Amino acid sequence: MNMNRLFTAFALLIAVACSPGAAQRDPDRGVSVQREVTGAHWVGTWASSQMVPVGRFSQADLTDATLRQVVRISLGGERIRIRLSNRFGARPLRIESVRVARSADPATARIAAGSGHAVTFAGRDSVTLAPGADAVSDPVDLAVPPLSHLAISFYLPQPPSPRTSHPGSRTTTFLVHGNRSASANLPGARTIAHWCQLAGVDVIAGPRAAAIVAFGDSITDGFGIQPNSDQRWPDFLAARLQADPATRHLAMLNQGISGNRVLAEGFGPSALARFERDVLGQPGIKFVILLEGINDLGMLARDGAATPAARRALVTNLIAAYGRMIARARARGIKVIGATILPFGGSEYRPDAATEADRRALNTWIRAPGHFDAVIDFDAVMRDPAVPIRMRRTYDSGDGLHPSAAGYRAMAEAVPLALFR
């Protein structure tokens, strides 16, 4: 070969390698070199906050067991990966035969014909998670439309101890004994509304793609909705984002835990303790909507007559905690959007005038310019104009604390999409 032909061949090789369609492997990250060439990158499309649940499954239930868990993603794509967790486990956990497929019906264990894919970890069909560790799968070439449902199955030879889970899934999980991960259906399966060891799903997306994290408590977790209905306020917001061409590149991640508090452990780690993992650690995050504090206020009210000093200390400490989370997010280049605390008069917390004054003081701070990068005034949308300490009846689920499906929809519609453009 003469020098001109050699030069031409070399130039063609370089052109192919550097073209947007080149798909060379990066052994350190298990992703394509396309990331550097085209800007494509991993973005979380679904996630759940992990904690140690109470009850639900026994050790015998999760011995020699297959779990099939259904999730609804937000942002679509052509390639995904799965994140598993043994965050709260005290011993190594082996997970085998992980598979992912498109769900044929979220209320059943059926998967769409021909959509099942094996999920590997460093090329192996099983993974052992050390205590406190997470695992990210190899990429899976599975096209997933936006707002579609995935069925993720895996086999547990031995049970986790303790479990790392999200007990408020509001979706049906299916459990059978034996290794049935590849089965098209799981007739006779036990059902429960609970996610187990499943922390997230990521998608390869274009350079503009980013994730929004909704960080909160039961109001974000969707307490009170019907199973498999996808009627949490972040679900409605995800649908709005996908319906608008200007925001279709954005994913919506729900990191709510029912009963969660900002300052204290309770149902799951405190917001301060889990902020790094559940917010800052999410792939592709660019925005966080912070809606927490109602349980801190409510627990103080329910525990009896608190002294004025205790109330002042709570408000002061909550404001300081908000400030710490804002600073940590801004240091990562993340826009922090504050959401005002909803009214909860008439709830089991039995808030009095002093509790309501504390809620208003916090909302005044949240609304004040210069604290958050932007504000969503859920309080203004949800409160009853005639009785501001209470939620509007049309938005109240009936317990005075949690919105109905109509209330969750109203919350989502109150979010200006211009915040994310």
N, C-alpha and C positions, 0 to 999 in steps of 0.2 A: 504494500500500500504506500503511495507517495505521500509527501508531507501535506499537500492540499486536502487530499481525501481524508487523511488522519485528522487534520484540524476540523474538517466539516463534521466527521463522526463524533469527535469530542464535543463540539459545540451542540450537536443534537442531543447528546447525553445530558449535558448541563441543562439544556432547555427543558427536557422532559423532567429532570429531577426537580427543577425549580418551578414548574408549572403548577397552577392551583389544583390540578387533578393528581399530582404525584402523591403517593401514599406510602412513603417509606416509614418503617417502624422505628420508634424510639424505645430501646430496650429499658431505659430507666423509668419511663412513665407508661409504657404500654399504649401510647397513642401515636397518631400519624404526625409526620413532620409537616403536614398541612397546617398545623397550628401556627407555626412560624411564617409560613408562606402566605396563607389566606386570612389569618386571624381567627380561624375556627378554634373553639375551645370548649372545655367541659363547663356545663351550667346545670345546677340542680333543677330538676323539673318536678320533683316530689320529695318530701321529707317528713319525718315525724320525730318529735322530741322523745328521748329515751328516759326511762325511769325504772324503778323496781316496783312492779305491781303487787297488789294484795289479792290473794286467792286466785280465782279464774281457773288455772290449770294445776293439776297435781303432778308430782314427779312421775307417777305411772302414766298419766295422760301423754307426757312428752317423751316417753321411752319407746324406741322403735316406732317413731311417729313421723308422718308426712304432714306438713302444714302448707296450705295454699292460701295466700293472702292477696286480696284485691286492692289496688290503689288506682286513683285517677291522676294522671299526669297533667301538667299545665302546658308546657312548651313541647312541641313535637320535634322529630328529627329522624335521621336514618341510622343512627348508632347510639346505643345506650350502655350504661354500666350500672351495676347494683352495689349498694353499700350495706353490709351486714355489721352487726355490733354485738360485742360481749362486754360493753362498757361497765356494767355493774356485776359481771360474773366474778365469782371467787375462785374458779378453776377453769382450765382450758376447755373450750367447747368445739367439738368437731361437727361440721355441717357438710352434708354430702348431697350429691345429685341436685344441685341448684338448677332450676329451669325457669324460663320466663316465656310468656305467651300473651297474645291479646286475649282479653276476657270476652267470652261470648255473651255473658250476662252477669253483671256484678253481684246479683243476688244468688247466683248458683256457682258451682265449681267448674262449670263447663268452660273449655277454652276454644278459641276460634280454630277451625280446622287448618292444619298446615302452618300455624304460626309459632309452634313451640320451638324453642332454642335452648340448647345446653349453655350454662354459664360456667366459665372456668375462672380459676384464680392462679395466676402464674402458670397457665397451661394445664392445671390439674382440675379434676372434677370434684374435688373436695377441698376444704380449708379448715384449719384449726386456729381458732381465735384465742390468743392468750387472755388471761384476766385483764379487763380494762381496755382491751384492744378492739379496733375496728378492722374491717377488711373491705377493699375495693376490688371488684371483679375486673377481669379483662374486658375489653370492648366487645359488645354483641351487635352484630349486623342485623338489626330488627327495626324496620320502619315503624314509627309510632306517630299517629296523627295527634295534633293538639287536643287536649281534653278527653283523651281516650283512656280506657281502663286496661291495666295490665294485671295478669295473674302470675304471681311469683311463688314458686313451690320449692321446698327443700326437705331433706330427710334428716332427722335427728336420731342417731343410734342411741345416744344417752341424753338425758335432759340437761338443760342449763341450770346452774345453781349459783346464785339466784338468777332469775330471768331478767333480761334487759328487754323492756317492752314499752309499748304505748297502749294503755288499757282503754282509752277513749277513742277507738278508731272510727266509730259510727259506720263501719262497713263490716261485712261478714267474712270471717276467716273459717276455713274448713280444715278439720283434723281427722286423719285416719291412721290406723296402725299399719306398719309395713312400709316399704319403699315404693310409693305410688306417684312420685314426682312427675313422671312422664305420662300418666294416665290422662285421657281426654276429659274424663269426668270422675268424680269421687262419690258415687252413690252411697248413701248411708252414713256420710261423714257427720261428725259432730260439728256444730256451728257455734261461734261466739264472736262478739264484736270486740276485737282485740288484735293489735299487731305485735308480733313477737320477733325479736332480734333483727328487725328490718328498719334500717335508718334512712335510706334514701335511694333515689333513682336519678342519675345524671344523663344528660344528652349532649352530644356534640352539636354545637350551634355556631352560627355565623358571628362575625366580629362585633356586631351591635348587641348581641344577645346578652342578657343579664337577668339576675334573679332578685325578686322582692321577697323579703322575709316578713311574715306577720308574726310578731312575737307577743305572746300573751297568755291568758288563762282560759277558763272554760268558755268564755264568750268568743274567743278565737278558736278554741277547740271544737266548738259547735254543739255544746251541750243542749239536748232537747230536740235535735232534728231526728227525723225518721231514718233508720238504717238504710244505707246505700242510696240516699237521695241527693248527696252532694249539695247541701243547702247551707253550709257554713258561710259566713260572710267572705272569707278568702276564696271560697269556691265561686260565689257570684262575681267577685272581683276578677278572678282568673278568666271567667267567660267574657267579661267586659273588655279585658285587655286583648283577648284573642279576636274579638269582634271589630276592633279598631285597628286599621292598618298602621297607624302611627305607634302602637304599643304592642303589636303582635310578636315582637321579638323578646318579650319579657315573660319570665316564668314567675309563678306564685308558689311560695313555700309556706306551709302552715306549721309554725312551731309553738302552738298553744298546748298547755297542760291544764286540765281541769283542776281547780283548787290551788293553782300555783300562786305563790307570793313573791314579791320583789326581794324582801329582806330576810325571810325565814324559810327554812326547810319545812316541808309539809308533804303535799302531793307533788313529788318530784323535787329535784334540787331547786333552790331559789333562783329567781331570774338572774341575779348577780352571778351566781355560781355557774349557771349554764349558758351565759351569754357568749362566751368564747366559742363553745362547741356548736350551739344551736343557731347562732347568728354569724359570727365572724368566720367560722370554719366552713360555711356553705360555699360550694363552688360557684363562682361567677356572681356573687352577691354584690349589688350596687346600692340597694335601698333596704331600709328596715322600718316597719311601722310598729311603734312601741305602744301597746295598750295593756298596761299592768298597774295594779295598785288597789283594785277594788276589794280583793281578799285581805290585804293588809289592813285596810280601813274596817272591813266587816268583822274580822276576827277580834280586833280590839273592841268593837262595839258589843259583840256577842259575849265576850268574856266577862262582861260586867261593867259597872260604872268606872270608866277610866278617869284618872286625874287629869286636870288641865295640863299639867307638866308632861304626862305620858302622851297626850294628844299632840302637844307641840313637838315633842321629840319624834313622834312618828312622822309627822309632816316634814320636819327638817331632814330626817334620815331618808325619806322617800325622795325628796328633791335632790339630796346629795347622791343617791343611787342613780337617779336619772342622769345627773351630770356625769357620773363616772362612765355610764354606758355610752352616752353621747360622745365623750372624749375618746373612748376606746374605738368606737366605730369611725369617727372622723379621722383618727390616726391611720386607718386602713383605706381612706378615700370613700367611705360609705356614707350616703345621705341618710340622716336620721329624721324620721317623720313622727312627731308626737301625736297621740290620739287622746282626747279628753275622756275622763272616766264617766261611764254611764250612771244615771241615777239608779238607786236600788232600794228606795223606800217601799215598804210592804213585803220585803224579802225576809227570809229566816234570820238574817243578820240583825233585824230590828233596829236600823239606824235611828238615832235621835237627832235633835237639832245640832248638837255639837259635832256629831259625825258628818252631818250634811255640810256644816261650816268647813270642816276639814277637806271634804271632797271639793268644795268650791274653791278653797284656797289652792289646792293642787291644780285644779283646772285653770285657775288664773295664772299660775306659774307656767303651765304647759302652753297656754295661749300667748304669753308675753313674747314679743320679738326678741330674737337673739339667743334663746335657749335651744329650741329645736331648729332644724333647717326648714321645716314646714310643719303645719298643724292640720289635722283632720278633726273637726269638731263633732264627734259622735254625740256628745252630751246635748248639743243644740238640736240635733236631728231627732234624738230618741226621747227626750224628756217631754212630759205632759205640760203644755203651757199653763194649764189651770192649776196643776199640782207639781211644781218643778222637781220635787223630791222623788217623784215616781216616773216610771216609763209610761209612754203612751199606751193605752189599752190595746190598740190595734197592733202594736209591736211587741207586747208582753206575752211570753209563753204561758204565763199564769202563775209563775213563782216570784214575780217581782224583781228577779235578778237576771234571768237569761231571756234574750229576745226570742220571738217566734221566727218561723221561716220568713214571714213578711218583714220582721224586724231586721233579720240578717241581710235580707235583700236591700232594705233601706240603707243599712250601714255601707254596703258595697257601693250603692249608687251615690252615696255622699262623698266618695273618694274622688277628687279631681284627677283625671288621668293626665292632665298637664304636669302634675308633679313628677312624672316619670319620663317626660319627653326630653 
